[in-house]
Amino acid sequence: MLKAGRFFPDFLRLSAQAGDQEGGQDRPFQQSFDFRRIWRQAIIVTSLVALVPLVVITLVNYKLTRKSIEEEDILRTLRVGSNAKHSVSFFLSERLSALTFIAMDNSFDSLKNPERLRGILETLDASFNGFVDLGLIDQHGEQLNYVGPYALQAKQYGDQPWFAEIQRQGFLVSEMILGYRHQPHMVLAARQKMADGGFFVLRATIDSTRFIETLKSFELMGRGDLFLVNREGKLQTRSHYEGRLFSKVPYAIEWSSEETAIHHDVTATGEPVIVCAAKIPDSPFILMIVKRGNDLIRFWRNTGLVLMAFVGLSIIVILFVIFSVCTHMVNSMYQLDLRQRATMRDVEQYNKLASIGRLAAGVAHEVNNPLAIINEKAGLIKDIFSFTDTYAKDEKIIGLIDSVLASVERCGAITKRLLSFARHMDSVFEEVRLPVVIDEVLGFLKKEAEYRGINVTVKFANEVPPFRSDRGKLQQVFLNLINNAFAAMDKGGDLVVDVKMDGPATIRACVIDSGSGIARENLDKIFEPFFSTKTKTGGTGLGLSITYGLVKELGGDIQVDSAMGVGTVFAVTLPLEPPQKSVEKSDGNSAR
């Protein structure tokens, strides 16, 4: 897209190339458009259009995928919590049902027999595992029979909270307690009524290790923690992260809900966690799963980093392609502008020839009058020569000859001025007096002004000095501006040319007319090539564009102000010294 060995386009280089490349002539070059701004805007807009949807879709996809993984992790945790709840509930209800059956199937007297009770314990342990001891307690809370590893015979439980609880509901699954043995244990108990209206309680201790193994059978990914708490939130089983047994966990607990629920919470140190809680039916336990961190999210973050790296690489490639394409397109516009400027210079010459054609009538009138005088005086001389032999000292003849010579000189001056104006030459900077140049231009248009009744006023400030500039280009500039002013006025009207100093090093020349004016919406476009408000009357839209280019080449500036129905002011500012580039280029040409 770009030339070999070059990454940036022509218009970004410090030295702007100009002019007539085919003719090999160099001249100062002014760009018609701000190609740097167009290039930047094209890259920015194209990049936004291409990258914003990509980035938005990537972020949305990242968010949705992460949300999906989090929801999947929550559902998996809910399933584990629900399954663990049913397993723990089945573990407890199975053993409680067995204990209740034994209480119903055996009489109070048979259970008082130590051997009978020991046989029952062995049978229970062989069938279900996890039974540590077995005891028979009467309605007063005294343990009448006990088989197991501890010395608990004749212990009194009447004042224990669990004994009061079993009297209300007929069975009991206790919390983890220390009791008389001073070791954490859990009690299952079944109450059985007797014929005399009393009751007895068959009490069993469950092996906590066996119970905990039931919880350990559930695998939790990452730093998951599964444990039991009571209604107050105190640990009933060991926990990896929440402290020792009977420690209180810092999470919100909903005891009334029978459903497995999950919510987001934080630890005592502020770490975010997912908490799943499930109430174990017919027990004082709440099963809890606490997940610190999220391994799936961590895995997704790693995958997301790879995805982001790929998107970043894609963005770099897209930006490179956009940069290359926009640079190629704007650089092509720049090259077209170069060719347009070369063409505009040719059009400038053609416009000069067209102006000369418009002035042909006035020039012919100026030439015909001296020729008529020449013809008249020459005839008169012939008549005098016919009738007079001695004419050498005749003052009248000498005067007539002087008149002929003056008329011829006048014709020569007009012809020379016309040819000088029409000649197409490179910029030649010389000392110029602006009043003289404007008088020369008005000399061309004097007859047209008289014919159309236009009052022309010229104001020159005394302090305006001679300055270095190109006489031919100045003539073209003011001829175009005054012609436009004439075209804007109907029969009659006023034209004022006001020349004065604008600062210590700048001359300001204003061409003011009382014509129809220019609409405000057209003022910004008035110097654009081929823009014209007179297309219906033959305007090409090139005069002011060429004028603008000529003024810029002379190192000056041109501005316009207008009001509809009031008139127009074209203000031309010119430096006292020519532009440095033009001087250097002129010197270079002379050296060649």
N, C-alpha and C positions, 0 to 999 in steps of 0.2 A: 504493500500500500504506500509506503514511503520509499524515498530513494535509498539506495544501499548506503550503509554507514551513517544514516541519519534517523534519529528517533523523533525529533521534534520538527514541526512543520516550518515552512519558510517564514510565515508571518511572526514567529517567535524569535527569530534571529535578530541580533542587535542591528545589523546593517541591512536595511530594507532595500531590496532591488526594485528598480523602477523602469518605467517608461517603455520606450519603443524597442523591444527586444529584437524584432525582425529587422528594423532599420539600423540597429546598433547604436542608437543615440541615447544618451543618458540625460535624465532630467529629474528634478525632485518629484517624488511620488507621494500622493496622498490617497490613503485607502478610503473607499466609498463607505465602508462599514467597519465597525469595531470587531475585527475577526477574533481578537483575544476573548472578548466578552461572549461572542457567539459560540466559540469553541468551549469555553468554560460552561456556559449554560447548556449546551448540547450534552456534554459529558455528565453534568449534574442531573439533568432531567432524565436522560436515558438510564443512568445508574439507578436513580430512584425508582423508575418504572420497572426496571429489571430486578432490582435487589429487594425492594420493600416487600413484594408478594412472597419472594423466596424466604426472607427472614421471618415474615409473619407466619407463613405456613410451617416453617421449621419450629418456631417457638410454640405455636398452637399444637403441633404434633407432639412436641416434647412434653408440654403440659398435660395433654390428654393421655399420652402413654403413661406418664408418671401417675396420673390419677387412676388409670386403669390398674396399674400394678399395685398401688396402695389399696384400692378396693378389693383386688384379688387377695392381697395379703390379709386384709381384714376378714374377708369371707373364710379364708383358710384358718385363721385364728378362731373364728366363731365355730367352725366345724370341729377343731381340736377341743375347744372348750366344751362344746355340747357332748362330744364323745367321752371326754374325761368325766363330765358330770354324770353321764349314764353309767360309766364304769364304777365310779366311786359309790354312786347310789346303789348299784347292783351289789357291789362288795358288801356294803353295810346291810342292805335289806335281806340279802341271802343269809348272812350270819344271824341277823336279828330274828328272821323267820325260823331258823333252826333252833335258836334259843327259846323262842316262844313255843315251838312245838314240843320241846323237851319239858318245859314247865307245864304244859297241858297234859302231856302223856305220862307224867310221873306224879305220884302223890307226894305230899309234903313229908310223910314219914319215910318213904323210900329215899327221898333226896337227903334226908338227915343221915343216911348211912354213908360214911366216908368212902367205903369201897365202891358203892354204887355211883357216887358222885365222881370218883376218880375214873371209873370205867366210861362214864358219859363224856368226861373231858377228853379222854384218849380217843373216843369215837369221833367227837367233834373236830379235834385237831387233825385226825387222820382224814376226815371227809372234806374239810374246808381250809385247813391251815390257818394259822394266825391266832388261835385261842391260847392264851398264856395260863390262865387260872379260872376257877369256877367257884362261886360261893352261894350259899343259901342264907337268906336274910328274912327274919320274921317281920311281922307288921309293926314292931316297935323299933326296928332298925338295927337289931343285934344280929351279927353274923353267926349263925348256928353251926354251919358246916363250911369248910373251906379246903380246897385242894389246889396246890400250886407251889411255886418256889418261895413265897413270902410267908412270914409268920403273922397272919392276919386273923387267926382263930379268935372268935368272941369280940371282934372289933365292933364298935358302935357307930352306925351311919345315920342314926335318926336325925341328927342336926345338919346333915350334909344337904346342899341345894339339890343335888341330883335325886335324893330320896324323896324330897317333896315334889319334884317334877314328875317322878314315875307314878306317884299316887294320883295325879291329875289325869294322865293320858294312858296309863297302862303299859307303856314301854319307854325305853330311853336309849338314845345315842348321845353320849356325853361329849363335851369338849375335851381337849387335852388337859389333864389335871395332874397334880403331883400326889395328892392323897397321903395316906399313911406311909407309902413306900418311898416318897420323896423323889420320884422319878416320873417323867412325863409318860402318861398312859391314857388310853381311851377306854371307856366302859360301855358295854351293852347290857341292858337289863330288861327283864320281862316280868310283869306282875300277874299273879294267878290267884283268883278268888278260891276260898275253901268253903266247905259245906256249912261250917259254923258261922259264916259271915266275915271271917277274917281273911287275910291274904298273906302270901309270901312272895318274895322276890328272888328270882334266879339271876345272879349277876355274873358277867364274864368280862375278862380283860382281853383286849385285842392287841396283838403284837404290832407296835407302831412301825417296825421295820418292814413287815409284810405289807402293811397299809401304804407306806411310802413307796414301795416298789410298784404298787399299782399306778401311782402317779408318774413314776419314772418311765413307764412303758410308752408314754406319749412323747414323741420327738418334737422339739421346737427348734426351728432354724435360727441361727444367729444367737444372740444373747437373750433368749427367751427364758422365762422363769415361771414355773407352775407350782402353786402351793395352796394351802387351805388357811382361811382365817375364820374367826368367830364373828359374832354380830358387832363386837366393838372394834373389829379390824386387827385383832392380835393374831400373830402367826400361830397356827396349829401344827404346821409341819415345817421342816427346814426350807430355807430359801437361799439361793445363790447370792442375792444382792440386797435383800431387805433386812438383814440382821439375824439375830438369834431367835430362838423359839420364844413365844409370848411377846415379841417386839411388835409395836403397832406400825402398820404400814401407812404411808401418807396419802393414800388414794381415797377418792369418794366411793362409798359403798352403798348400794341400793338393796336393802334387805327385803322390801315388800314385793319386788318383782320376781315372778316365777320363771321368766324367760331369760335365756342367755343373752346378755347385753354387752356392748363394747363401746368404749369412748376413749377420747384422747385425754391424757393427763400429763403431769410432770412429777418427777421424783423430788426428794427433799433438796437435791442440789440443782434443781431447775432443768434437768434433762427431759426432753419430751419422750413420752412413752405411749404405747397403745395398751389399754387395760381391758381385758375380757373378764367378766364376772358372771358366775352361774350359782344360784342357790341350790344346795343339795337337799332334796325333799326329805322330810322327817328327820332332820339332823340340824345341829347348830352351826353347820359349816357353810362357808361360801368358797367355792373354787375360783381361783383367780389366775389368769395368765397375764404376765407383764412382759412386753417386748420392748427392749431398749435398742433403739436404732432399727434399721430395716435393711436386711441383707439384699432383698430384691431391689430396693431403691439404690443401694450402694452399687449393686451390679449394673443397674440401669444408668447410674451416673458414669460409670466407666465406659459403658456403651455410648452414652450421650457425649462423652468427651471425644470419642472416635467420630461420632456423627458430626459434632461441631467442627472438628478438624477438617472433615470432608467438605462441610458447608463453607468453611473459611477458605479452603483451597479453591472451591468452586467460585466463590466471590472474587478471589484474586484473578482467576481465569476470565470471569465475566468482565471485570473491570479492565483487564488488559485488552480484551476484544473490543469493548466499548471505546476505550481510549484510541485504539488503532483505527476503528471505523470512523469515529467522529473526527479524528485528526485528518484522515484521508478525505472525508467529505468537505470539511472546512478548508483544507488546503486546496482542494479542487476549486472551491468557491474563490479562494484567494487568487489562484492562477487565472480563473475566468475574469476576476476583477482587474488583474494586470492587463489582460488582453482588451478588456473594455476601456481601460484608461488609454491604451495605445490607440484604440479606435476613436475615442473621444477627442484625441488630439487632431486626428484627421478631420473629424466633424467640426472641430474648432476652425480649421482652415476653410472648410466648406462654408461655415457660417460667416466668415469674413467675406468670402466671395459673394455670398447672398446679400450681405450688407452693402457691398460695393454696388451690386446691381440696383439696390433700392436707391442708392445715391446717384445713379447714372443721370437721372433727369437734372438734378441740381448741378452736377459737374458739367453736363452739356451746356446748361445755361451759362455757367461761369466761363466756359471756353468760347461759346458762340459770341458773346459780347466783345471780347478782345479781337476775335477774328473779324467781326463786323467793322470794328474800328480800323483794323489793319486794311481791310478791303476799301473802306471809305477814304482813309488817308492816302492809300496807295493810288487810288483813282484821281484824287485831287492833285497829288504830286505829278501824275502823268499829264493832267490838263495843264498844270503850271509849266511843266517841261515842254509842252507843246507850243505854248505861246510866249515863253520867256527864254532868251538865250543866256542871259546872265543870272544864275540862281545860287552861285557859290556863297554870296554874301547875303542872301535873302533870309532874314531871321524867321520869317514865317515857315519857309521850307524846313529850316533847321528845327523849329518847334514841332512841325508835323512829324519829322523823322524821329525826334525824341519821344513823341507820343506813341509812335509805332513801336519803338523799342520798349517802352514801359509796358505796353499791352502784351507784347511778346513775353516779356519777363514775368508778367502776371500769369499768363497761361503756363509758362514753365514751372512756376512755383506751385500752381494747383496740381499740375500733372505729377510733379515730383512728390508732393505730399500724398497723392493718391497711391502712387506706386510704393512709396515707403510704407504706407499703412497695409497694403495688400500683401507685401512680401512676407513669406513664412521663414522665420529665422530662429536660431537658438537664443536663449536669454543673453542679452548684452546689457550689462549694467553700466550706466554712465550718469553723469550729473544731469538732473532733470529739474525743470521748473514746472511745478504742477499747474499754475495759472496758464502757462503757455500751452501745455498739453490740452487742457480743457477748452481753451480758446480755439485750438485747432479742430477739436471734435465738434464744437458748436458751429464752426465755420462750415462744416459739411451739412449741418442741419438747419442753417439759418433760413434758407428759403422755405423749407417745410414748416418751420415755426411761423414765419410770416403768413404763409398760405392758410394755415389752420388757426391763426389768431392766438397763438400761445405766447404768453408774456414770459420771457426768459430773464432771470435775474441771477447774476454771479456775484458772490461775496468772497473776497480774499482778505484774510487777516494779514496785517503788515509783517507779523513776526514769522510767517511761513517761509523757511529758508529753502534754497535748492537742496536736493537730496539725490542719493544714488538709487536708480531703479531702471526698469526696462521701459523705454518710451513706447514701443509698439504695443506691449501688453497693457500699459496704462490707457492708451488710446482705445484698445478693444474693450476694456472694462467700462470706461465711461461712455463709450458709444452704445454698448448694450444697455446700460442703466438708463441713459437718456432716451434711447429708442423705446424701452419699456414704459418709461414715463409718458412719452408722447402717445403710445398706444392706449394707455389707461385713461387719456383725456379725450373728450369729444371736441367740438369746435370751441375754441377759447380755453382758458385755464392758465394756471401759473406753474412755472417750473423754477425752482430755486436751487442753485448749486452753492453750498456754503463750505468754504475751506478754512480751517484754523488748526492750531496746534492742540494736541491732546496729550499733554505731558511733555517732558523735556526731549523725548526721542521719538515721538509718534505724531504723524499728521492725520487729521480726521477730515474726510470729505463727505458731505451729506448731499444726496440727490433727493429733493423733496418735490412731490407733485401733488396737485389737487384733484387727482383722478378718482376713479370709482372705488379704489381700495381693494384689499385682499381679505377674504374671510379668515377668522381666527383659526379655524380648524385646518386651514391650508398653510399657515405660516411655517409649521415645522417641516413641511414637505416641499417648500418652494424651491430649494436648491437641489432637489433630487433629479437625476437624469430622466428626461421624458415626462416630467410632471408639468402640466400646463393648465392654466385656467382659460386659455384662448384656443383650445383645440378646434372649435367650430369655425374660427376665423383664420386658421392656418398656422397656429402656433405649434412648434415641435417640442417644446419643453426642454430645449438644450441651452438656450441663451444664458439663463441664470446659473445653470449647472457649470457651464464653461467659465462664466464670470467668477463663480466661487473658486474654481480650480486655479484660475489665473491669479486671483488675489492671494490665495494660499501659497502659490509658487513665488510670489513677490515677498513672502514673509508677513503678510498682513492678515486682516480679518474683515468679514463683511457681516452685517446684521441688518435685520429688517423689522420695521414696525409699521402697522397699518390699521386703519379703521374703515369699515365700509361706509362709502358716501363722503368720507373726509379726505382721504388721500393716503400716500405711502411715503415712507422715509427709508432709503437705503443708506446706511452709514458704513463707509469704507475707511479702515485705519491702515496706515502704511508706515513702516519703520524708515528712519532716516538712513540706515545702513542696510544693505541687502542681506538675506539669510546667509549664514556661514556655509551651509552645504552648497548653496548655489554658487557662492564665490569660489569654493574649492573645486567644484565641478567645472566652472568656467575656466579657472586656472588650468585644470587638468586638460581640458579640451585645447586650450591655446598651446599647451606644452606639446601636445601631439601634432 
